[in-house]
Amino acid sequence: MKFSSFVFVLAIQATRASPSLGPESQLVLHDYKAAFDANEDARPVHELVLHSALDRYALRVAVPDPTLCDPSVKQHSGFLDISDDRHLFFWFFESRKAPLKAPLTLWLNGGPGGSSMMGLLFELGPCTIANEGENTIVNDHGWNTYSNLLFLDQPADVGYSYSSGGAPVDNSPVAAEDVYAFLQLFLSRYPEYESAPFHVAGESYGGTYVPHIVSEIHRRNKKLDVTDGGSPNTLRKDLKKIHLESRPFQNTALLCRVRLDTRLAEQDVNEVAVGVDPSLPFDLVNWEINKIFTDSGDIMRHSAALLPELINDGIRLLVYAGMADIACDYMGNEAWVDKLEHIFHEEFHHFKARPWFTIDSNTHAGDVRSAGGGIERAGNVTFVNVFEAGHMVPHDQPEAALDLFARWIFDIPLYMDNIPTHRVTLEDLIRSQ
């Protein structure tokens, strides 16, 4: 893959396109009966996607597709199976608007050990928990309003992901290799999304995950660019735009834990519908994985050191933080972004904060600093301080978060002095791109 932008909150963004694995992919109906002998009626059926270039991996897709959460859009779910008995759960939702033309965004929660179902059901997904966990309602500010959304529980033993043996993954670089394989197999199975701008977004400890994932994709893309006898490598493709967003994990995330755990862990019918064995345990946060990553020293990795090379190679970076976030305060985030050494450093360093107003409500939602985009684009390195928001910006300020996300992925400037924002809608601006 190649990219041109990514986000962190940290929020970072990166972009270009991802290579298809070609016509060698095999589609096989695979019935996992042995795993569900205890309950014949709760026995998911899966389609298995294999590829000779990724012999350690297989994509296991639930059949039929789920219709939960937002029945109005196409969905896919299932697992990435890894040879050493690790299994990563994913759930995909098409965009509500022009899905075959919309960007594709991968969302990761942090922790380490935090399930991405938190982001799906509590922050930015197509639906949100309601009635004390008894039901879900449509999220009008879900990020699949303008982007295809892909949620991934990783590493193994996080959320609906599980393991059945072997040593656990205990560091972000190894986790990034698995995510790369997942993306390749997913786009091989669903090539209709391959040409879309591709974004990676994360939250909390995603600030460590995302730079490693983007770096892994970028490194692999460079290898695919090499020529063989003067001809391009047969696997080479232009890479898609990648939006990486990550923010440190915060205790406020635990406020929703009981409700989400109850909703997800006790709904056998719903679990089977997304291809999950109902007998598997579910925790919103796996504290054992958290301890394993901490003990390995992963939390001390200087992930920001990976960013300058990506920025210099054309990958865009967005970092945003809630003004009331006590876990990863906006002042500290702005300070480290300001110190990054890259080709836009001087411009960013001298850029004074400008007000950011949402398009639809004309609300002063925060302040923005940016470099590389002028007044026509959202920038190559951008920092946003979001007002009246804590650690979970999409939950605290849903309209503002969707405005920020949409303008970033469609490269619409966040400060618009010469545009009467109160006379146009966000959708108008997106259509004009």
C-alpha positions in Angstrom: 0.0 0.0 0.0 0.9 3.6 -0.3 -0.7 6.5 1.5 -0.8 10.2 1.7 -2.2 11.0 5.1 -2.8 9.7 8.6 -4.2 10.8 12.0 -3.5 10.4 15.8 -4.7 11.8 19.6 -3.7 11.9 19.2 -5.0 12.0 15.6 -2.8 11.3 12.6 -3.6 10.8 8.9 -1.9 9.2 5.8 -2.7 8.5 2.1 -2.3 6.5 -1.1 -3.7 3.2 -2.3 -3.4 -0.5 -1.4 -2.3 -3.4 -3.6 -4.7 -6.1 -4.6 -3.4 -9.6 -4.1 -4.6 -10.5 -7.6 -6.7 -13.4 -9.0 -5.2 -16.1 -6.8 -7.6 -15.6 -4.0 -9.7 -18.6 -3.3 -13.3 -18.4 -1.9 -14.4 -21.5 0.0 -17.6 -22.1 2.0 -16.3 -23.3 5.3 -18.6 -24.7 8.1 -17.0 -24.4 11.5 -19.2 -27.1 13.0 -16.6 -28.6 15.3 -16.3 -25.4 17.2 -20.0 -25.2 18.0 -21.1 -28.8 18.7 -22.7 -27.7 22.0 -25.4 -25.7 20.2 -26.3 -26.7 16.7 -28.6 -23.7 16.3 -25.9 -21.3 17.2 -23.4 -22.5 14.6 -22.0 -19.7 12.4 -21.1 -20.5 8.8 -18.1 -18.8 7.2 -16.6 -18.2 3.8 -12.8 -18.7 3.8 -10.5 -16.4 1.8 -7.0 -17.7 1.2 -4.0 -16.4 -0.8 -0.7 -18.1 -1.6 1.3 -14.9 -0.7 -0.1 -14.9 2.8 0.1 -18.6 3.8 0.0 -17.9 7.5 -3.3 -16.1 7.2 -6.9 -16.7 6.2 -10.0 -14.4 6.2 -13.1 -16.1 7.6 -16.2 -14.1 6.6 -19.6 -14.7 8.3 -22.4 -16.1 6.0 -24.9 -14.5 5.5 -23.9 -10.9 6.1 -25.1 -9.3 9.3 -28.0 -6.8 9.4 -27.6 -5.5 13.0 -26.9 -2.0 14.2 -27.7 -0.2 10.8 -29.8 -2.5 8.6 -29.9 0.2 5.9 -26.2 -0.4 4.9 -24.3 -3.5 3.6 -22.2 -5.2 6.3 -19.5 -7.8 6.5 -18.0 -9.5 9.6 -15.8 -12.4 10.6 -12.2 -13.2 11.6 -8.6 -13.0 10.4 -7.2 -16.5 11.3 -3.5 -16.6 11.9 -1.5 -19.8 11.8 -0.4 -19.8 15.4 -4.1 -19.9 16.6 -4.9 -16.2 16.8 -8.2 -14.9 15.5 -9.0 -11.2 15.0 -12.6 -10.1 14.8 -13.8 -7.5 12.3 -17.1 -5.8 11.4 -17.5 -3.6 8.3 -20.3 -1.1 7.5 -20.7 0.6 4.1 -21.1 4.3 3.9 -24.6 5.7 3.9 -23.7 7.9 1.0 -22.3 6.6 -2.3 -20.4 3.7 -0.8 -18.6 2.7 -4.0 -17.2 6.2 -4.2 -16.7 6.8 -0.4 -13.3 6.5 1.4 -12.6 3.4 3.5 -11.6 3.9 7.1 -10.2 1.4 9.6 -10.9 2.2 13.2 -8.9 0.9 16.2 -9.5 1.5 19.9 -6.5 1.4 22.2 -5.8 0.2 25.7 -3.8 -1.8 25.0 -6.5 -4.4 25.3 -9.5 -2.1 24.4 -12.1 -3.5 22.1 -13.0 -1.5 19.0 -16.6 -2.3 19.8 -16.3 0.7 22.2 -15.8 3.0 19.2 -18.6 1.3 17.2 -21.3 1.3 19.9 -20.3 4.3 22.1 -18.6 6.9 19.8 -18.7 6.9 16.0 -20.3 3.8 14.7 -23.6 3.5 12.8 -25.5 2.8 16.0 -25.1 3.6 19.7 -26.1 1.9 22.9 -29.5 3.1 24.3 -31.9 2.3 27.2 -29.2 1.3 29.6 -27.9 -1.3 27.2 -31.2 -2.9 26.3 -31.2 -1.6 22.7 -29.3 0.4 20.1 -30.4 3.4 18.1 -29.1 4.9 14.9 -26.3 7.3 15.3 -27.0 10.2 13.0 -23.4 11.4 13.4 -21.9 8.0 12.7 -18.7 8.3 10.6 -20.2 5.9 8.1 -22.3 8.9 7.0 -19.4 9.7 4.6 -17.0 6.8 4.8 -17.0 3.0 4.7 -16.1 1.9 8.2 -14.1 -1.2 9.2 -13.7 -2.0 13.0 -11.0 -4.4 14.1 -10.5 -6.0 17.5 -6.7 -6.5 17.9 -4.5 -8.1 19.0 -5.9 -11.5 19.8 -7.9 -11.9 23.0 -9.2 -8.3 22.7 -13.0 -7.9 22.4 -14.4 -10.7 20.2 -10.9 -11.7 19.1 -9.5 -14.8 20.7 -6.6 -17.3 20.7 -6.5 -21.0 21.1 -2.8 -21.5 21.8 0.6 -20.0 21.1 2.3 -17.1 22.6 0.3 -13.8 22.8 1.3 -10.7 20.7 3.0 -8.3 23.1 4.1 -5.4 20.9 2.9 -3.0 18.3 5.3 -3.9 15.5 4.1 -7.5 15.4 0.5 -6.4 15.7 1.0 -4.2 12.7 2.1 -7.1 10.6 -1.2 -8.9 11.3 -3.2 -5.8 10.5 -1.4 -5.5 7.2 -2.3 -9.1 6.3 -5.9 -8.4 7.3 -6.2 -5.4 5.0 -4.7 -7.3 2.1 -7.1 -10.2 2.4 -10.1 -7.9 3.1 -9.4 -5.9 -0.1 -8.8 -9.0 -2.0 -12.2 -10.3 -1.0 -13.9 -7.0 -1.5 -12.1 -5.3 -4.4 -14.9 -2.8 -4.9 -13.3 -0.8 -2.0 -9.7 -1.1 -3.3 -9.7 2.1 -5.3 -11.2 4.2 -2.5 -9.0 6.6 -0.4 -8.0 4.5 2.6 -7.8 5.9 6.1 -6.7 4.4 9.4 -8.1 5.9 12.6 -7.4 5.0 16.2 -8.0 6.2 19.7 -6.1 6.1 22.9 -3.3 3.5 22.7 -4.0 3.7 19.0 -1.4 6.5 19.2 1.1 3.7 19.4 -0.6 1.2 17.1 -1.3 3.5 14.2 2.2 4.8 13.4 3.5 1.2 13.4 0.6 0.1 11.1 1.2 2.9 8.7 4.9 2.4 8.7 4.4 -1.3 8.0 2.1 -0.6 5.0 4.5 2.1 3.8 7.5 -0.3 4.0 5.6 -3.0 2.2 4.5 -0.5 -0.5 8.1 0.5 -1.2 9.0 -3.2 -1.8 6.0 -3.5 -4.2 7.3 -0.5 -6.1 10.5 -2.3 -7.2 10.9 -3.3 -10.8 11.8 -6.7 -12.2 13.7 -6.7 -15.5 12.5 -3.2 -16.2 8.8 -4.1 -15.6 6.8 -3.0 -12.6 6.2 -5.6 -9.9 3.0 -7.5 -10.8 1.6 -6.8 -7.3 2.2 -3.0 -7.5 -0.8 -0.7 -7.1 -1.1 3.0 -6.2 -1.7 3.3 -2.5 -4.7 4.9 -0.9 -5.1 7.7 1.5 -4.7 6.6 5.1 -6.2 8.5 8.0 -4.7 7.5 11.3 -6.2 8.7 14.5 -5.0 7.7 17.9 -5.4 8.9 21.4 -4.1 7.6 24.8 -6.5 5.4 26.7 -8.4 7.2 29.4 -10.3 6.1 32.5 -13.5 7.8 31.2 -13.7 4.8 28.8 -14.6 2.6 31.8 -17.9 4.5 32.4 -19.5 2.6 29.6 -17.9 -0.8 30.3 -20.7 -2.4 32.2 -23.4 -1.5 29.7 -21.4 -2.5 26.7 -20.2 -5.7 28.2 -23.7 -6.7 29.1 -25.0 -5.8 25.6 -22.3 -7.7 23.7 -21.6 -10.7 25.9 -25.2 -11.8 26.6 -26.7 -11.6 23.1 -26.1 -15.0 21.6 -28.3 -14.5 18.6 -26.6 -11.3 17.7 -23.1 -12.9 18.2 -24.0 -15.7 15.8 -25.2 -13.1 13.3 -21.8 -11.6 13.1 -20.0 -15.0 13.0 -19.0 -15.1 16.7 -19.1 -18.3 18.9 -21.5 -17.3 21.8 -19.5 -19.4 24.2 -16.5 -17.1 23.8 -16.0 -14.5 26.6 -16.2 -10.8 25.9 -14.6 -8.0 27.8 -14.5 -4.4 26.7 -11.0 -4.2 28.0 -8.7 -7.2 28.5 -6.4 -6.1 31.3 -4.2 -9.2 30.9 -3.3 -8.0 27.4 -2.8 -4.5 28.8 -0.3 -6.0 31.3 1.5 -8.1 28.6 2.1 -5.0 26.5 3.2 -2.9 29.5 5.6 -5.6 30.7 7.1 -5.9 27.2 8.0 -2.2 27.2 5.7 -1.5 24.3 4.2 1.5 26.1 7.7 3.1 26.1 8.1 2.9 22.3 8.8 6.3 20.7 6.1 6.0 18.0 6.3 9.6 17.1 9.8 9.0 15.7 8.1 7.0 12.9 6.1 10.1 11.7 8.7 12.4 10.0 9.6 9.9 7.3 5.9 9.3 6.6 5.1 13.0 6.5 8.1 13.7 4.2 6.9 10.9 1.9 3.5 12.6 1.5 1.4 11.1 4.3 -0.8 13.7 5.9 -1.0 13.9 9.7 -3.9 15.1 11.8 -3.6 15.2 15.6 -6.7 16.3 17.6 -7.3 16.3 21.4 -10.3 17.2 23.6 -9.7 20.4 25.6 -10.9 18.6 28.8 -8.9 15.4 28.2 -6.9 14.9 31.4 -5.3 11.6 30.1 -3.7 13.1 27.0 -4.1 16.9 27.4 -4.2 19.1 24.3 -1.2 21.2 25.5 1.1 18.2 25.6 -0.2 16.9 22.2 0.2 20.3 20.6 3.8 20.6 22.0 5.0 17.3 20.6 3.5 17.9 17.2 5.2 21.3 17.2 8.6 19.7 17.8 8.3 17.1 15.0 11.1 17.6 12.5 9.8 17.3 8.9 9.5 19.4 5.7 6.5 21.4 7.1 8.1 22.0 10.5 8.8 25.7 10.1 5.4 26.5 8.6 3.6 24.7 11.4 5.8 26.2 14.1 4.9 29.8 13.0 1.3 29.1 12.4 -1.0 30.8 14.9 -4.1 29.0 16.0 -7.2 29.8 14.0 -10.9 29.2 14.9 -12.6 26.1 13.5 -16.3 26.4 12.9 -18.5 23.4 12.1 -20.2 23.8 8.7 -23.8 22.9 9.4 -24.3 24.6 12.8 -21.6 27.3 12.5 -20.4 26.4 16.0 -17.0 27.5 17.2 -15.9 23.9 17.9 -12.2 24.4 18.5 -8.9 25.9 17.3 -6.7 24.6 14.5 -3.0 24.9 13.5 -2.0 23.6 10.1 0.8 23.5 7.5 1.1 22.4 3.9 -2.5 23.0 2.8 -2.8 26.8 2.5 -6.4 27.9 2.4 -7.5 25.3 -0.1 -6.8 22.1 1.8 -7.0 20.6 5.3 -3.2 20.5 5.5 -0.3 18.0 5.6 0.3 18.4 9.4 -2.7 19.6 11.4 -3.5 19.9 15.1 -7.0 20.6 16.4 -8.0 21.4 20.0 -11.7 20.4 20.4 -13.7 22.5 22.8 -16.0 20.9 25.4 -14.6 17.4 24.8 -12.7 14.9 26.9 -10.9 11.7 25.9 -13.7 10.5 23.6 -14.3 13.4 21.2 -16.8 11.6 19.0 -18.9 10.8 22.1 -18.6 14.2 23.7 -19.0 16.3 20.5 -20.6 14.0 17.8 -21.5 16.8 15.3 -18.1 18.4 15.6 -16.2 15.1 15.4 -18.1 14.2 12.2 -17.4 17.6 10.7 -13.7 17.3 11.6 -13.5 13.7 10.2 -15.3 14.5 7.0 -13.4 17.6 6.2 -10.1 15.8 6.9 -10.8 12.8 4.7 -12.1 15.0 1.9 -9.3 17.5 2.3 -11.6 20.4 3.0 -9.9 23.2 5.1 -10.8 23.5 8.7 -10.6 27.3 8.8 -12.4 29.0 5.9 -12.2 32.8 6.2 -13.4 33.4 2.7 -16.3 31.0 2.6 -19.7 31.8 4.2 -20.0 28.5 6.1 -23.5 29.4 7.4 -24.8 29.4 3.8 -23.6 25.9 2.7 -23.9 22.5 4.2 -21.1 20.0 4.9 -22.6 17.7 2.2 -22.5 20.6 -0.3 -18.8 21.0 0.3 -18.1 17.3 0.0 -20.0 17.1 -3.3 -18.0 20.0 -4.6 -14.7 18.1 -4.1 
